């Protein structure tokens, strides 16, 4: 593997980390669609143990705006409902037997605007990281060329490969942003 190929491979790994982090950040932003991810990691104290909701039951989505939690232990229902209410996620809870239904209220216009701004702010931070990674990769390539470790042709091909990787990462970010904005607009 040539030095320019190694630089490109390192860049791909770094950019995969950036897009993964962006995806995780977007998952935390409440849209108009419920997701088990919203509540599965909420922790509560039950039987002198810190447990997450996913450890206490199964989660599923009932379209259009309801998350259903089937709790395995009927004694945990009150604690799970209280934990969801205390998380202030905009969910209203009710139960019937071992099943809790957490219904997501629709986003208001003001809240939707706030969420849209947050999505754009987070995505811009990701784009800045992509540019920084590109600059690092280009600097490494130029240094290698200056030290005569690679030829001018290898450096040129390396720059083209780096730009293709950057374009793909920017495309992925743009697709995630458009998907999240579409979800907020529903």
GIQUI-V671667 format. One record per helix or strand of 2 or more residues. SS is the DSSP state (alpha for helix, beta for strand). FROM is the first residue (numbers start at 0). TO is the last residue. If there is no record, write none. Layout:
BEGIN
SS_FROM_TO + SS_FROM_TO
END
This chain:
BEGIN
alpha_2_27 + alpha_35_37 + beta_42_45 + beta_48_51 + alpha_52_54 + beta_56_61 + beta_65_70 + alpha_73_85 + beta_90_95 + beta_98_103 + alpha_108_145 + alpha_151_184
END
